[in-house]
Amino acid sequence: MWGADTLLMVSPQARREVMSTQAYSNFERPWPARKRLQTTTGNGLLVVEGEEHKFQRKGLLPAFSTQQIRSLAPVMWEKSAELIRVLREHVQNNPDEDVIIHNWVSHAALDIIGVASWGTDFCAVSQPQSRLVSKYRAAINPHKASLLDMLLLATLPLSVTLSLPTKRAKQIRQGQQEMRKAARHAVQERKQSGLEHRKDLLSVAMRSGVFTDEKLVETLLTFVAAGHETSATAAMWTCFHLACHPDVQSQLREQVRSQLPSPTAAASDAKINWDELEAIPLLRAVSLEAMRLSSPVAGLQRVAIRDTFIAGQVIPRGTNLVDNFWATSQLFCDRPEEFSPERWLGVDEDKRRNGAIGNFEYSMFSHGTRACIGQGFARLEQLALIAALVGSFELTCADHARPAVILGVTAAPVKPIKLRLRPLSGW
């Protein structure tokens, strides 16, 4: 990789040392990967390293506390309900048309992250062609990038890459401009209207008092980039696996309908909380198993910034280390190629809970000091979206073959996944 040796991390011990015990002292994200992320996240938590990363993470921890995430469950369910209403109308008007499911869950995920983190409704579900939504989605779409675009982005300074007269550079510039404009407006609006009783992540971050206005803007961009497309891709893959396994889908629907109110019920009856979503064992198991088989992020990269040892192996400075989730998640469970949510239910004979031996064997959100700060948010959002969709529609798929993927911000299928949705009554 770029003339340097590259090692694949396979053992939990290697992951623990790279992602936790030596995370700050000896490793950092490679610059090409950071620059690729910077096109959509700005200079936020996903891009910065060292002391700046520690500073930003510490300042944002209150925004992602368990109590804070719990308070956002009603917002997630409300936006899931809006998705169901609009999608049901679309399906009823186009009964013989397959649905590109990613487009729909992407709009819902963008609205959820907008309201929950910015306190701003992007109205992506109801107005998907708005300037902000369309420009942003074009900027992050991996299908829009040619091989030349990706090579230029990986080798040239970002300012040079984005100044080039290419269609892709223009799309990224316009997406950045629209999102930065909206982020600055959100920060100024919040300063004027006050922070009292506001539960969105921006308000919590502002109450910490450690961020300048410009750092708040970068933080908002990171919230969207990290929490939107990854969640949408995870929901898409989960829907695909459920469509391919109608027996699991039926069992999940029965549990969801028996324990949750319909998202389209009267407002007073449709509210839910964190505990109600977490109380459905199969819902959580389906979400985890879909992410194990089809992680929305293909993996993580790190580069050694000084000579060190990992799992007894000499690691010279400049060595790249890769944690490929799509590969390594297959190593530590029985029948790894099967979609088997039951592996996440209960405790087996060796008292190994959740289908894995330890944290560093199932590392979709990473672990340790560099773990995904928003994993609690992402998990809850997945439960809300999947519960609403499975409870409201029967999902079927004509082609059960696992699609080839293209690696961009997320691991997206080369050809869009199309599902047939049949609206269901009785909920």
C-alpha distance (Angstrom), angle and dihedral (degrees) to the residues before:
residue distance angle dihedral
M1 . . .
W2 3.84 . .
G3 3.81 89.6 .
A4 3.82 95.1 -54.3
D5 3.79 129.2 110.8
T6 3.80 114.6 -100.5
L7 3.80 125.4 -155.6
L8 3.80 127.9 -166.8
M9 3.80 113.3 -135.6
V10 3.79 109.2 -135.5
S11 3.80 108.3 154.6
P12 3.82 123.2 74.0
Q13 3.81 87.9 -129.0
A14 3.80 91.9 59.5
R15 3.79 91.3 48.0
R16 3.80 91.9 49.0
E17 3.79 93.0 52.2
V18 3.81 95.8 45.2
M19 3.81 98.0 40.1
S20 3.79 99.8 34.9
T21 3.80 124.7 9.2
Q22 3.83 95.6 37.2
A23 3.80 98.0 22.2
Y24 3.80 97.0 116.6
S25 3.78 101.8 22.8
N26 3.80 102.8 51.6
F27 3.81 111.1 9.5
E28 3.78 141.3 52.9
R29 3.77 138.4 167.4
P30 3.85 110.5 -81.4
W31 3.77 114.1 -103.1
P32 3.87 95.8 -119.8
A33 3.82 89.4 55.3
R34 3.81 92.2 45.9
K35 3.79 91.2 49.5
R36 3.80 91.8 50.0
L37 3.80 89.5 52.9
Q38 3.80 91.5 44.9
T39 3.80 91.1 66.8
T40 3.80 88.9 72.4
T41 3.81 107.0 15.5
G42 3.79 101.8 45.9
N43 3.82 116.2 -149.8
G44 3.77 95.5 -36.7
L45 3.78 135.2 126.9
L46 3.82 95.1 -61.1
V47 3.80 92.8 58.2
V48 3.81 109.0 33.6
E49 3.80 122.7 84.6
G50 3.79 140.8 -162.3
E51 3.79 120.0 5.6
E52 3.81 92.9 -3.7
H53 3.81 89.8 56.6
K54 3.82 90.9 49.7
F55 3.82 90.5 48.9
Q56 3.80 95.1 49.7
R57 3.79 94.4 43.1
K58 3.80 92.6 50.2
G59 3.80 91.1 49.3
L60 3.82 92.3 50.2
L61 3.81 99.2 44.5
P62 3.85 93.8 91.3
A63 3.81 89.2 55.9
F64 3.81 90.0 58.7
S65 3.80 100.4 40.9
T66 3.79 116.9 132.5
Q67 3.80 91.0 -109.7
Q68 3.80 91.6 51.9
I69 3.81 93.9 48.4
R70 3.81 90.9 47.5
S71 3.80 89.3 56.7
L72 3.83 90.7 58.1
A73 3.83 96.8 59.1
P74 3.85 93.8 93.7
V75 3.82 90.6 53.1
M76 3.79 91.5 51.5
W77 3.81 92.3 49.2
E78 3.80 92.4 46.0
K79 3.80 91.5 53.5
S80 3.81 91.1 44.2
A81 3.81 87.2 54.0
E82 3.80 90.8 52.6
L83 3.80 89.4 52.1
I84 3.81 91.0 51.7
R85 3.81 93.1 50.2
V86 3.81 94.6 49.6
L87 3.80 94.1 40.3
R88 3.81 92.6 48.2
E89 3.80 90.2 53.4
H90 3.81 90.8 48.7
V91 3.81 93.2 49.6
Q92 3.79 93.2 46.8
N93 3.81 90.0 51.6
N94 3.81 91.8 46.3
P95 3.82 105.1 33.4
D96 3.82 95.6 162.1
E97 3.79 96.3 47.0
D98 3.78 124.9 100.0
V99 3.77 115.1 -133.4
I100 3.80 125.4 -128.0
I101 3.77 91.2 -134.9
H102 3.80 96.0 -165.0
N103 3.80 92.5 64.3
W104 3.79 91.7 56.3
V105 3.79 99.3 44.2
S106 3.81 89.3 43.6
H107 3.80 90.5 58.2
A108 3.80 91.2 47.7
A109 3.81 93.0 47.4
L110 3.81 90.7 50.1
D111 3.80 90.6 52.2
I112 3.81 91.9 47.3
I113 3.79 94.1 50.8
G114 3.81 90.2 44.0
V115 3.79 95.4 54.9
A116 3.80 96.4 34.8
S117 3.80 98.0 45.7
W118 3.81 107.5 22.1
G119 3.78 99.4 26.0
T120 3.82 84.5 -126.3
D121 3.79 127.3 120.3
F122 3.81 108.1 -140.7
C123 3.84 89.6 -170.2
A124 3.80 89.8 -142.0
V125 3.82 93.3 151.0
S126 3.80 94.6 50.1
Q127 3.83 97.6 32.2
P128 3.83 107.7 27.1
Q129 3.80 92.7 159.4
S130 3.80 95.7 57.5
R131 3.79 114.7 128.1
L132 3.81 96.1 -111.3
V133 3.81 95.3 46.6
S134 3.81 96.1 44.4
K135 3.82 94.8 45.1
Y136 3.79 93.3 47.2
R137 3.79 94.9 47.3
A138 3.81 91.3 48.7
A139 3.81 89.7 52.6
I140 3.82 94.2 54.9
N141 3.82 98.5 37.9
P142 3.85 108.2 114.8
H143 3.80 91.4 -159.9
K144 3.81 88.7 67.0
A145 3.82 92.9 62.9
S146 3.81 123.0 86.5
L147 3.80 123.6 -152.5
L148 3.82 88.3 -102.6
D149 3.81 90.6 53.0
M150 3.80 91.2 52.8
L151 3.82 92.9 47.3
L152 3.80 92.2 49.5
L153 3.79 91.3 48.6
A154 3.80 91.4 50.3
T155 3.81 96.8 47.6
L156 3.82 109.2 31.5
P157 3.81 129.0 64.0
L158 3.80 110.5 -90.2
S159 3.81 93.2 -117.9
V160 3.81 89.6 55.1
T161 3.80 94.3 45.0
L162 3.80 93.4 51.4
S163 3.81 92.6 47.1
L164 3.80 92.9 58.3
P165 3.83 116.7 111.1
T166 3.80 93.9 -118.0
K167 3.78 127.7 125.2
R168 3.80 91.6 -122.8
A169 3.82 93.5 51.4
K170 3.80 89.3 50.5
Q171 3.81 91.5 51.3
I172 3.81 92.0 51.4
R173 3.83 92.6 45.7
Q174 3.79 92.5 50.6
G175 3.80 92.6 46.1
Q176 3.81 91.2 50.4
Q177 3.80 92.5 47.4
E178 3.80 94.0 50.8
M179 3.80 94.3 47.1
R180 3.82 94.5 44.6
K181 3.79 90.5 49.8
A182 3.81 91.0 51.0
A183 3.83 92.1 44.7
R184 3.81 93.4 51.9
H185 3.79 89.5 48.9
A186 3.83 90.6 51.1
V187 3.82 92.1 51.2
Q188 3.81 93.5 48.3
E189 3.80 92.8 44.8
R190 3.80 91.0 51.9
K191 3.82 92.4 49.5
Q192 3.80 89.9 52.5
S193 3.81 98.5 42.6
G194 3.80 96.6 42.0
L195 3.78 134.7 -121.3
E196 3.78 102.0 -109.5
H197 3.81 114.5 128.8
R198 3.83 92.0 -4.8
K199 3.81 112.5 138.4
D200 3.80 101.6 -172.6
L201 3.80 118.0 114.4
L202 3.82 93.3 -113.5
S203 3.80 91.6 59.1
V204 3.80 91.8 48.6
A205 3.82 90.9 49.6
M206 3.81 91.3 48.4
R207 3.79 91.8 50.3
S208 3.82 88.8 58.6
G209 3.80 88.0 67.8
V210 3.82 94.2 -148.6
F211 3.81 100.6 104.1
T212 3.80 128.6 81.1
D213 3.80 117.6 -140.0
E214 3.81 91.2 -101.1
K215 3.81 92.3 49.8
L216 3.80 88.3 50.5
V217 3.81 88.9 54.5
E218 3.82 90.7 51.1
T219 3.80 89.1 47.2
L220 3.80 92.3 53.0
L221 3.80 90.5 50.5
T222 3.80 88.9 51.2
F223 3.82 91.7 49.4
V224 3.79 90.6 55.6
A225 3.79 98.6 40.3
A226 3.80 94.5 45.8
G227 3.79 97.9 37.1
H228 3.79 103.8 38.2
E229 3.79 114.4 49.7
T230 3.80 95.4 31.0
S231 3.81 90.5 54.1
A232 3.80 92.2 45.3
T233 3.80 92.0 50.4
A234 3.81 91.8 47.7
A235 3.82 90.8 51.2
M236 3.81 90.8 47.7
W237 3.81 93.1 52.8
T238 3.80 91.4 45.4
C239 3.81 90.9 52.8
F240 3.81 89.6 48.8
H241 3.81 93.4 52.3
L242 3.80 91.6 46.7
A243 3.81 90.8 49.7
C244 3.81 88.3 53.3
H245 3.82 91.9 48.9
P246 3.83 107.8 46.7
D247 3.81 92.6 171.4
V248 3.81 91.7 60.6
Q249 3.78 89.7 42.4
S250 3.81 91.9 54.3
Q251 3.80 93.0 48.4
L252 3.78 91.1 49.1
R253 3.80 92.6 48.0
E254 3.80 90.8 52.5
Q255 3.81 91.6 52.4
V256 3.80 93.7 44.5
R257 3.79 94.4 49.0
S258 3.79 93.4 46.5
Q259 3.81 94.5 50.8
L260 3.81 107.5 30.7
P261 3.81 133.8 54.8
S262 3.78 117.1 -116.5
P263 3.82 110.5 -91.1
T264 3.79 88.8 -133.4
A265 3.82 94.7 53.2
A266 3.78 121.1 111.8
A267 3.80 110.8 -61.6
S268 3.80 93.1 -110.8
D269 3.82 91.5 55.0
A270 3.81 99.8 39.0
K271 3.80 100.7 66.7
I272 3.79 118.5 114.0
N273 3.79 137.1 175.8
W274 3.79 138.8 -145.3
D275 3.81 94.3 -92.9
E276 3.80 93.4 56.0
L277 3.81 92.4 54.4
E278 3.80 93.9 43.8
A279 3.81 90.3 49.1
I280 3.82 92.3 70.7
P281 3.83 103.7 84.7
L282 3.80 97.0 -169.5
L283 3.81 92.4 49.9
R284 3.78 91.2 57.8
A285 3.81 91.8 42.3
V286 3.81 93.0 51.7
S287 3.79 91.3 50.0
L288 3.80 93.3 50.0
E289 3.80 94.1 45.1
A290 3.81 92.9 49.5
M291 3.80 89.9 51.8
R292 3.80 90.6 47.8
L293 3.80 92.4 53.7
S294 3.81 97.7 35.2
S295 3.76 111.0 19.7
P296 3.83 110.3 -167.2
V297 3.81 87.6 -136.9
A298 3.79 113.0 51.8
G299 3.78 94.8 -148.5
L300 3.78 149.6 -60.1
Q301 3.78 131.4 -86.6
R302 3.78 129.4 -152.7
V303 3.81 132.8 175.9
A304 3.80 125.3 -151.3
I305 3.81 109.7 -117.1
R306 3.82 92.0 -168.4
D307 3.80 138.2 13.2
T308 3.80 111.8 -75.9
F309 3.81 145.5 144.6
I310 3.81 126.9 -104.3
A311 3.81 120.2 -171.5
G312 3.81 88.1 -19.5
Q313 3.81 92.5 -52.2
V314 3.81 120.7 122.6
I315 3.81 109.0 -119.0
P316 3.83 112.4 -166.4
R317 3.78 120.0 -150.7
G318 3.81 111.2 -85.9
T319 3.81 95.1 31.9
N320 3.80 113.9 138.9
L321 3.80 118.9 -137.2
V322 3.80 121.9 -162.2
D323 3.79 129.4 -163.9
N324 3.81 103.8 -162.3
F325 3.81 105.4 -163.5
W326 3.80 93.7 -169.8
A327 3.80 90.0 57.7
T328 3.79 106.2 33.1
S329 3.81 96.1 44.7
Q330 3.81 86.7 67.9
L331 3.81 94.1 60.0
F332 3.79 105.0 70.5
C333 3.80 107.2 49.3
D334 3.79 140.2 57.1
R335 3.83 119.1 -95.7
P336 3.82 91.1 6.9
E337 3.80 94.0 -179.5
E338 3.83 92.2 60.7
F339 3.79 127.4 88.5
S340 3.79 97.2 -125.0
P341 3.83 114.8 159.2
E342 3.80 91.2 176.3
R343 3.81 88.9 75.4
W344 3.82 86.0 74.6
L345 3.80 94.8 52.3
G346 3.80 122.5 93.9
V347 3.78 128.7 -29.1
D348 3.81 124.2 -57.7
E349 3.79 128.0 -141.7
D350 3.81 92.8 -80.1
K351 3.80 92.0 51.1
R352 3.79 89.2 -113.3
R353 3.76 106.5 152.3
N354 3.81 128.4 -155.9
G355 3.78 96.4 18.3
A356 3.80 95.4 -74.7
I357 3.78 135.8 85.1
G358 3.78 97.1 -131.8
N359 3.79 144.6 -12.0
F360 3.78 95.5 -88.9
E361 3.79 93.0 57.3
Y362 3.79 93.3 60.8
S363 3.78 103.0 42.6
M364 3.81 108.2 154.5
F365 3.80 89.9 133.1
S366 3.81 93.1 31.6
H367 3.79 120.0 -126.5
G368 3.75 141.2 -120.8
T369 3.79 126.6 32.8
R370 3.82 93.4 -19.8
A371 3.80 97.6 44.8
C372 3.80 117.9 135.1
I373 3.80 104.7 -80.8
G374 3.81 91.1 -153.4
Q375 3.79 99.7 50.5
G376 3.81 93.2 112.2
F377 3.80 89.7 53.4
A378 3.82 91.9 47.1
R379 3.80 94.5 48.9
L380 3.81 92.9 49.7
E381 3.80 92.0 46.9
Q382 3.81 90.6 52.7
L383 3.79 91.8 51.9
A384 3.81 91.5 51.1
L385 3.81 96.4 46.9
I386 3.81 96.2 44.4
A387 3.81 93.9 44.5
A388 3.80 91.5 51.8
L389 3.81 94.1 46.4
V390 3.81 97.8 44.5
G391 3.78 92.6 43.8
S392 3.80 91.8 51.8
F393 3.82 104.8 37.1
E394 3.77 142.5 34.4
L395 3.82 106.0 -128.6
T396 3.81 120.0 -150.4
C397 3.78 132.5 172.5
A398 3.80 127.0 -160.1
D399 3.80 94.1 -156.0
H400 3.80 116.3 48.7
A401 3.81 94.4 179.2
R402 3.77 112.6 117.8
P403 3.82 107.1 -108.0
A404 3.79 124.4 -123.5
V405 3.79 112.4 -109.4
I406 3.78 137.8 -138.7
L407 3.79 117.5 -147.4
G408 3.78 116.2 -130.7
V409 3.78 127.9 123.2
T410 3.81 82.9 -30.3
A411 3.80 138.4 10.4
A412 3.80 98.5 -91.4
P413 3.82 126.5 174.6
V414 3.80 116.2 -100.9
K415 3.81 88.8 -131.1
P416 3.82 117.6 37.0
I417 3.80 115.6 -101.9
K418 3.80 109.6 -115.9
L419 3.78 121.6 -159.7
R420 3.79 132.9 -177.0
L421 3.81 110.6 -129.6
R422 3.80 121.2 -159.8
P423 3.82 114.6 -167.7
L424 3.79 113.0 -127.0
S425 3.78 127.9 -151.7
G426 3.78 130.8 -153.3
W427 3.79 100.7 68.0
